[in-house]
């Protein structure tokens, strides 16, 4: 018999290469599994014996990947059943049988008593595999005595397990190494239903992953056993083990103890989805811990939680924990709800409702803000309103919410995301602007990743150090198996406390080793609190050297580090200058990043973050199939798309597939030039503008919709009057505009919508006669929100009037009022509020194309 190297596992065929195969489960073969959302309800035996399995309680499929393959995941709630006592595969595994049982698995918990497998042929003929107290054990019971083998199991990695039975004698091999024979009794073998992942039903349920299972009706030879082990190891074990994914949509980890007076709380917190797909299922993760610098070690009391999902139209779906409406969580532990079926479009909002009761102090993780639709009531003996009832908002304050929301997309895949951890610059303690999502939570470094549609959870704390997090991440690290990696920023507080760079580097590498996942570091920003703009004073100048050494180590690559993002380098005048760059007040106080700084980092890092951590999808233009919702796209440089009467443009064809062409009114002409490209030429005195036939574009620009608009243009020198680039009106209380004020006013450009109140952004409009680009995004949150970019830079909030009048016009207003003196190169309308990542990408493309 050949020995197959792990690299050649595809050449081994379990059905044909070794005789005697009686049972074969492979959940990575989707043709053998039946699922409901991500719950596996049935699995087919790949042999002709049809020893198929059905769910007892429902384990899950697809939340975590191993070497890009899908195992069955067990969360202490769920098992697969394979028939009654002395039926099916159980008939192969008796005390008088010869067999070889092969399995790949990973145990999330190696101390709690759990059963991987249990089967029986009668009360005096049972077989089982158990994990407990850091050991794995296999046993056959013959009615009066046990035959056992066991081995140490001290990690959560994937392993191969081979157990042989030979007329009541048991041998075993864990990862190819012989297991110890032990005479100790194993009381967990079971008479009854054959189960994978529990003991005879809902007892001693397993926490972890099961990849593949094979049963042969013979004791395999050493060569054959090595072949099967090599096959299983090559598929499921190795350096790529547990490439796991989750989606944590908005929440933060618990920050502080807040309330020792009250003992109950009801809250409803607004969350936002992210990623490339709609969500069809979520699971909520609730911890009972408390983060100060590291996790607090002093024991606290248990908490009891119930929760629900609520849509924006107030439809509530209660969650369960292993089928129960409530869950009591001991200190230092966490609980995950069962799957909650949902329909949540990507990048939209929803609510999570939570009721919690406690004694002693309450740990809180999110600030409830009534202005965003959050609700919070705290008191003594409050009734549970998680699934029904009106939560009466008392006052804004700290709420207990899930630390992660695990989510599955409409494509059947789990949404990928990361945990962010670190100090106040990760938390965003000086990020004081209205957050881009319109809700609390997306602030600080979080906004960089949400820019790219990458959801995160966050465990950051003011004052946090690398030193305190070398041993202060026990519970957080235990949940990293549900993430695709950890992103961390530590160092500033270590150095402020007198720490050395060498110590901080060692501590970071300890954090990386403990995390045991993909790890990405952020270099730290300047620290010049004693001398803004000039470097630090001599009193703390040695911080500069420590910071430079530390950041250089990150750029060179810490041990175990998968990559880095050079936040510190982008925020200083030159690498290691320790002087904040001139980025419009990017620092708040000399060592904290300001709101302006975070927005600057978004624009600088979006491409790197997306290519490193995101989907890798890069929008290449308005004709890109990855760009959804292009409603109309007018490109005047495409002269073949223009219908002319002489030089007058009568029609410019929509370059999208929607045929929303624009019609020239009065005498807009071809022949304008922007960056050597053809552009439309409009003359205000001739009242030149464009409009659309019908109401499709008008309705898409309504205050009830979401949209993104791009316009490349040039305004002629010396323009004194108001000039409109885009105008649309449905009613007096539903109108929008992108317009400029002239040199006699304040020379500004603004994007605005009016729904009874003005929602606007503005920037200075230079009187330079050069090409420019304006971008407007209109999104629906608790109320409509306008975002704007001028030449790629973020516009500031303002209130600007929108004049009345009818029509939807490009380059002017109704009947030729306030028309443009200048040129329009390109116009596009996308019928959704685009990710900032994609806006930045298209802004960059358009700036290059039109010479902005």
N, C-alpha and C positions, 0 to 999 in steps of 0.2 A: 504493500500500500504506500502511495506517495504521501510525503509530508508537505502540506501547503503553507507557504509563507503568507503572512498577513496581507502583503501587497497583491497576492494572487487569489484572494478569497472568491472572486467572481468565477474562478474555474472549478470550484467545489460545488457539487450538486447534492444536497442532503438527501434527496429522494432516490438517487441512483448510485452514488459513489460508495456508500457503505450500506450493506444489507441490514434489514431488521428495523427500519424506522417505522414506528407505530403512531407517532404524534408529533406535530410540528406547528408551532404558533409563531407568526412573524407579523407583528402589528405595523411594521414599516411598509408592508405590502397592502396598500389601501384597498385592493380588490378583495381582501379577506376580512375587512372590518366594516361594520355598520355603525354609523354615528348619528347622533342627534345634537346639532351644534357641535360642541367639542366632546360630548360624552359618548363613550363607546358602549354600545348596547349589545353587540354580538361580535364574535370572532370565529372564523372558519379554520378548522384543522386542515392543513395543506396535504395530508396523506389521504388515502382512500377510505380510512376508517371513519371519517366524519365525527371525530370526537370534538364537536364544536362547543363553544362556550357562549353563554349569555350572561347579561349583567345580573348580579344579585342586587347590590346597590351600585350606583353608576360611577366607575372610575372614569378618567378623562384621557383624551387622546389629542396630542398636538400642542400642548402648552409649552413643552420643552423638547428640544432636539438633542440627539446624540449623534455626532458625526453626520449631521444633516439627515438623520433618520428619526422616525417617530416611534418612541416607546409608549407603553401604557404608563400613565402616571397615577399613583395612588397617594391620596392625601389624608389617610386615616379614615376615609369614608368611601367605601366602594370595594367590590371584588368581582371577579368573574367566576361563574359557576359552570361545572362540567359534568353534571349529572349526579344522580343519587348514589348512595352507598352501593359498592360492588357493581357499578355500571360504567360504561365508557372507558376512559383512560385509567380509571382506578383499577380496572381488572388487570392491568399490566404491572402494577406496583405492589404486589403482595409479598408476604413473608416467604413464600415458597417459589416466587418468581425470580428469574434473572432479568435484570434491566439496567439501563444506564439513563439517568435523568440529567439533562444538560440545560443550563439556564444562564442568562446574562441579567444582571440587576445592579442597581445603585440604591443604597439605603440612606435616606435623608436623616434618619434617626437610628443610631446603633445601640441605644441604651434601653428604650422602651420595649416591652415584650410584644413582638409582632410575628405573624405567621406569613411566610412566603407561599407555602403550599401545604394543603392538607387533603388526604384522601384515605379511604378505607375499603376493605373487602369484608368487613365484619368487626365486631367488638374486639376480637382477638387478633386482628390483622390490619394494622394501620401504618401509614407512612406520612411524615411531615418534615418541613424545613422551617426553622425558627431563628429569629434574631432577638438577642437580649443581652444586656450587660456587656456590650462590646464584643460579642461573639456570635458566630453563625453556627447552627447545629442542624444535622439531619439525623433522623431516627426512624427505626422500624420497631413496632410494638407487636409482640406475638401472643399477648394475652397475659403474660406473667412477667416478662422482662423486656428491656429495651436494648437495642443495638444502636450505638451512637457514634458519630464523628463530629468534631467541632474544630473551629479555627478562630483566631483573633480577627475582628473586623473593626478597624479603627478609623475609617474614613468614609466619605460620601461619594467616592469614585465608582465608575462602572467596573464590575468584576465578572469573571466567568466562574461558574460553579458546576462541577460534575460529580454526581452521586451514583454509585453503583450498588445494586442489591443482588446478592447471590445466596438464595435459600436462607435468608434471614441475616446474613452477614453484610455489613455496610462498610464501604470505603468512600472516601471523598477527596476532591481536589479543588482548592480555591486558587484560581489563577495558575493552575498547573502544579501547585505545590500540595503534597499530601496533607490531609487534615489529620488531627490527632484522634485516636480511638479513645473513648471515655466510657466508663461504665455507668455514668450518672443517668438517672431516669429523666425522660422527657415527657412531661404530662400534657403537652400541647398537641400531640397527635389526636386525631378526631375520627369518630364514627359518624358518618352522615354525608352531606353534600360535599363533593369534591370542589375545592375552591383554590383559586390563584389570587393571593393578596389578602387572605384572612384565614381564620379558623372556623370552618363550617358555617359561615355566615358572618354576621356583624360582630365577631369577637376578634380581638388581637389584630386589628386591621393594619395593613402595611403603609408606611410612609416612604415613598421613593419611586423608582422607575424599574420596569421589567421590559427587557428588550425582546429576547427570542427564547423559545423553549423547544427542546427536542427530547423525545423518549424512544430508546431502542429496546428491543426485546432480548438483548444479550448484554453480557459484560464486555464492553469494547476492549480490544487489545490496546496495549500501550501506544502503538503507532496510530491506530484509529482514533483513540481518545485525543492524542496530540493533534491530529488533523482537525477534529471537531473543535477543540479549544482554539486552534489557530484561526479557523474560520470565524468563530464567534468573536474572538478578540479583535480580529481585523475589521469586523463590521461594527463593533460596539465599544471597544476599549482602546484608550490611547490618549495622545496629546490633544485630540479634538473633543474629548469627552465633555458632555453636558454643555453644548452651545445652546443656552437656554434663552428664552425670550419672555417678556411680559410688557404690558402697557400700564404705566402708572400715570394717570391723566392729569391731575393737578395737585393732589394733596402733599403736605409736608409731614415729616415725622414729628412725634410729640416733642415739644420744646421745653416745657416747664410745668411744675406743679402750680395750680392756680386757685384751687377752691377746696378748702377744708371745712367750710360751713354748710354748704348744700350737699345733697346726696343723689340728685337726679338731674338729667339734662335731656331735652329734646332739641335737635337742630336739623336744619335743612341747608346744605351748603351747595353752591353752584359749582359745577365742574365743567371742563371742556374736553372734548375728544380730540385726538390728533392722529396722524399717520395717513397712509395712502388709501385707506379703505373705510367704509362704513363699519360700525360695530354691531355685531349680532348677539354677543354674549359678554357679560362681565362677571368678575368675582371680586369681592371686597376683602382687603386684608386689614385686620385690626390688631395692633400691638398693645401690650401692656408693658411699656417701658417709658423711660424719660431721658431725653438727651439734654445734658447741660454742656459739658465740653465733650467727654465721652458719655457713654450710657451710665446712668447712675447704678451703683451696686447695692445701695441700701434697699432692703426689701420693702415693698409696698403691698397693699391689699389687692385682692382680686377685683375685677370689674365684670359687670354683666352687660352684654350688648345685644340689641336687636336693630335691624336696619332694613332699608328698602331703596329701590330706584324709583325716581319720579321724573316724568317727562315735563317739558315746559308747559304742556297743556294739562298738567296735574293728574295724569294717570299714574297710579302707584302700583308697583310690583314688589311685594315683600320678599326678602331674602331668607334663606334658611342656612343653618349650620348642621351638616349631617342630618338633614331632615327636621331639625328642631328650630323653632322660631327665635330662640335666644341662645346665647353662648356665654358661659362664665370663663374668663381668661385669667389665669394665674399670672403673678408678677414675673416678668422676664420671658413670657411666652407670647404667641400670636395665634390668631384664628383666621381661617379663610372661609368665606361663604361658599355654598354650593353655587353652581352656575345660574345666573339670572338671565333669561332670554330678554334681549332688548333690540330695538331698532334705533340706532343713533347715527345719523349721517356724520361723515368725517368733518372735523373742525366746527362742530356745533356744541351746544350746551345742553346740560341735563342737571338734575339734582340728585344728591344722595341724602337720605334722611336717616338719622341715627338717634336711638334712645340709649342712654347709658346710666347705670346706677353704680354707686361706689360707696366705700367708707374710707375715711382719710382724705388724702389729697387726690385731686383729679388731674390727669395729664391731658394737655390740650395740644392740638396740632394745627389749627387753622383759625384765622380771625374771621368771625362772622360779621358781614357788612350788609346791613339792611338795604343800602343803596344798590347793591348788585343782586338783590333777590334772596339773600341769605335770611334765615330765621333762626333765632336762638332764644330758648327759655330755660332758665335754671332755677331750681328750687328744691324743696324737700318733699319727697313722696309724689312727684309728678307722675301722672299716668303715662303709659307708653303710647306715643303718637308717631312711631316710626312708620307704621303701615296705614294709619288712618287718623283723622282728626286734624284740627287746626292748631298749628304751632303759633303761639302768640309771641311775637318778637318783643322782648323786653328792652334790651339795649345791646349795641354792638359789643362783642367781646370774644373770648377764646372758646372755641368749640372743639370737641373731640370727634375726629373724622378718620376714615381709613388712611393708612400710610401708603397704600398702593391700591390701584385698581387694575386687575389683570383682565385683559380684553382680547377677544377674538374678532377678526375682521370678516367681512362678507366674502372674502376670497378663501375662507377656511383656515387662514394662517393666524397665528398669534401676533399681535402688533409689537414690533420691536421697540425697546426703549432702554433707558439707562438710569442709574441712580447718581445724583449729584451729592457730593458731600464736601464739607469744608467750613470756612469761617464766614464772617459777615459779608465779605465780598461775593461769596457764593449765594448767601442768603439774600443780599440786596438791601441791606439796612439803610443805605442812602439813596436807593432807587425810589424817588419820591413822586414821580409823575404818575398820571393815570396809566395803568398798565395796558399794553397793547391788546389784551384780550377783553379788557373792560371789567375784569374781576380781580380780586386780590389773589395772589398766588403766583402768577407768572411774573416774577420779578427777579432781579439779579441775574446770575448766570443761566437761570432757567430760560430766560427769553432768548438766549442764543440758540438753544436747541429747539425750542418751539418755533423759531423762525424757519427751521428746516423741516418742520412737521414731525420732529422726534420728541415724543412725550417722555417725561421724566418723573421720577419721585425725587424728593430732596430731603437730605438729613443734614442741614447746615445749622450752625449756631454761632452767634456773636462770641468772639473770644476763643474759638476752637483752635487747638494746636495739633500738630502731628503727634507730639509726645503723648497727649491724652487719648489719642485714637489708636494707639498700638494695641491696647487691651480693652478699649471702650467701644467695640463695635460688634459684640457677640450676637445680638439679635439681628442687627442690620445685616451682618455678613451671612447669617443663616438664610436670609431671604434673597441673597444675590443670585441664587440658582434660578430665580424667576426673571432675571435681567439679562441683557446682553453685555453688561459691563458696568464698571464703576468709573466715574469722572471725579477727580479730587483736586482741591486747592487748599493747601496748608502752607505755613511757613512764616507769614507776617507776625503772628502772635508768638510763635516760637522765638523769633529774633528780638521782638520787643521785650520778651521776658528774659533776655540774656542768653538764649540758646545759641549754639554754634551751628554753622551750616553742616558740618560733618555729622552732627547728631541728628539734625532734621532729615538729612538724606537717609541715614540708617533707619530712622523711624518711618519714613515714607516707604522704604523697601519692606519693612515689617508689615505695614498696612497692606501693601500689595500682596505679600505672601499669605497673610491671613485671609484676604478677600478671595484668593484663588479663582479669579475670573479675569476677563479682559479689563485692562486698567489703562486709563488715559489721565495724564497729569496736566494741570494748568500752571504755567509760570505765574509768579506773583507780581503785582503792580508796584510802582515806586512807593517809597515811604519817605516823604520829605515834609512831614508835618511841622518841622521847626523852621522851615524856610521855603515857602511856596515858590516854585518856579526857578529856584537857584541851587537846588541840592540842599542836603541837610546841614545843620550847624555842626560844629565840631563835637558837640556833646553827644550826638548819636550817629556820627559819621560811619562808625564801624558797621552799622546796619547795612550800608551800601555793599561792603565787601562780602558779608554773609549772604545777602540777597543775590549778588552776582554769582557767587560760587554755587549756590543752591539752584538758581535758574539754569546755569550752564550744565549742571548735572542732569536736570530734566531734559534739556535739549539734546544732550548726548545719549540719554536713555538710562533711566534707573533700572536696576535688576528686576525683571518681570514686567516692565512697562511696555505696553503695546503701541503707545503713541503719545503725542502731547499737542497742546494748542498754546501758542505763544502770546497769551494775554498780556503778560508784563512787557514784552518787547514792543507790542503794538502801542502801548500807552506811554512810552517814554521817547525822548527826543532821539536817542540812539541806543543800541543795545548796551545795557548795563550803565547808562548815564545816571539812572535814578532820578531823572528830572522829567516831570510830566510833560508830554508833548502838547503842542498847541492844537488841541482838538476841542475847542470851545468848552472849556471848563469840564473836562472829563473826570476830574477829581473833585470830591466834595469837601475834603478837609486836609488833603496832603497824603492820605493813605487809603481812603475809601473811594471806590468808583462811584461816580454820580450817574444820574439817569442819562445824561448826554453821553457819558462814557460807555454805558451798556449799549446804547443805540449805535455808537461808533463801532464797537466790537461786533455787533450784529452784521453790519455792512462789510466789515473786514474779514470775518471768519466764516460767513455762511457757506462759501464754496468749499472750504477745507472741512468743516464739520459735516456737510452733506456727503462729500466724497468719502470721508473716513468712517462715519457712523451711520449715515442715512441710507436711503435706497440706492444712491448713486445716480438717480434720475436727474438729468440735466436738460432743461428746456432750451431748445435751439432756435425758437422763433414761434410766431403765431400759427404756423402751419404744423407744429409738432403734435403728434398724436398723444403725447403725454400731457399736453395742455388742454384741459377740459373746458368747455363752455365758451369758446370764441364765437361771439354772436355776429360781429362784423369786423372786417379788417380792410382798411383802405390804405393803399400804398401808392402814393402819387409818383414814386420813382419808377413804377412799372407802367411805362407809357403805353404798353399794349392793352392795359386795362382801361384806358381813358377813351371815352367817346367825345370827339371834338367837333366844334363848328368853327373852322379857322383855328385860332388859338384858344377859343373859349371852351372850357370843360362843361359839357352838358351832363355827362354821367361819369362817375368813377366806379368801376365794378368792385364789388365785395370779393376779396381774395379768399375768404372762407367758403364753405359749401352752402351758406345760408342765403345768398343772393340778396343781402341787404345793401343794395347799391346806394350811393349818395347822388343827389341831383344838384347840379350847379344852378344857382339862382343869380340873375343879373349877368355878370360877366367875369367870373373867376377864370383865370387863364393858366395854361401849362407854361413851362419855361422858367419858373422860379428855380433858384439853385440853392441847395444846402449841401455843403461838403461834396461838391461836384455831382450831386444827384439831382434829378428833376424833382420839383416840388410845385404845388399849387400856389399861384400868385394872386393875392386878394388885395383890393384897394378899397379902403374905407369910404372914400368919396363916391365910389361907384356902387356902394352897398352890396359888395360881393359876399356870398356865403353859400353853404350847402345845406340841404335837408334830405329827409327820407320820406318815401311814400309809405303811408300806413302808420300804425302805432306801435310796431314791434320794438323799435329802439326806444321810443318814449316810455313804453311800459317797463322796459328793462331798467330804466334809470329812475324808477319810482322809489319813494321813501320806504315802500314795503318790500323792496327787493335787495339783493346784494350784487355788487358789481365792482369791476376794476377797469379803469380807463387809462390809456397811454396816448399822448399827443407829442410829436416832435414838431417844432415850429421855429420861426424867427419873427421877431417884431422889428419893424423899421425904426431907425434912429429918430429920436425927437418926437415920438408919439406922445401926445398930451392928453388924449381922451381915454375913457373906459373902453376896453376892447374885449370881446368875448371869444374864447376859443371853443366853448361848448355850452349850450343852453338847452334846457328841457323843462317843460311845464305841463303837468297834468291838471293841477288846480292851484289856487292861491296857497294852499297849505301843503303842496307837494311839488316842489320845483328845485332844480339844481343848476349849478353853473361852475365853469372854470373860466376865470376872467382875470384881466389885468387893469390896474389903475395907471394912468399916465404920469408924465413928469410934472404936471401941474397939481397932482394930488399927492400920493406918497410912493409912487413907483413900486407897487407890490403886485404879486400874483397870488391868487387864492382859489381854493377848491372848497365848495360849500354846498350844503343841502339845507332845505327849509321845510320843516314839518309843523310849523307853528312856533318854532324857535330855530335859531341859526346854529348849525354845526359846521365848523369851518377850520381850515388850516391855511397858513399863508407863509410867504417868503418874500424877500426883497427881489424885485424884478429889475435887473440892471438895464440901463439904456445904452446897450452896446451894439445892437444890430447883429448879434451872433446867434447861432443855432442854440436852442434850449430844449429841454424835455420836462414835461409835467406829467405826474402820475397821481391818480386819485383812486383810493379804495374805500368803498362804502359797505359796512357790515352791520348786521343786526345782532345786538347783544341784549342787554336789558333795555337799551334804547339805541337808536341808530348811532353809529360812530363813523366819523370821517378820518381817514389817514391820507397824508399827502407827501409827495416827494418832488423836489424841484432839482433838476440836474442830478438826480440820484440821492440827494441829501434830504433828510427828514424836515418837513415843514412844521411850523409851530402852531399851537392852538390859537384861535382868534374867533371873533364874532364878526361876520361880514354880511351885509344885506344882499339879497338876491332880488333884482328888479322883477316886476311881473310882466306878463306878456305871453302869447301862445306859441306853440310850435316846439320842435326839436331840431336844433340847428348846429352845424359845425362851422366855426369861423365867424360867428355873429349871432345876432338875436333876431327875433321875428321881424320879417319885412325889411331886413337889412339894417336894423339898428345896431349900433355899437359893434360894427364888424371890424375884422382884423386888418391892419395895415402891415402886410408881411407875407410870410409863406407858411404853408403846412406841408410837412413831409409825409407823415404817417399817422394814422389814427386806428386804434383798436379798442373794442369793447368786449370784455370777458364777463360772462353772466354769473360770476361768483366772487366772493372775497378771497382773492388768491393768497397763498402762503407768501410771507415776506421773502423767503428764499427765492421763489420764482419771480417775484417782483424785482428783487435785486438783480437776478440773472438777466431778465428782459431789459431792465434799465441799462445795464452795462452793454448789452448788445446794441440797443438803440443809440446810446451815446456814441459808441464807436462808429456805427453806420452813418449817423447824421452829423458827426463832427462836433458833438457837444463837449 
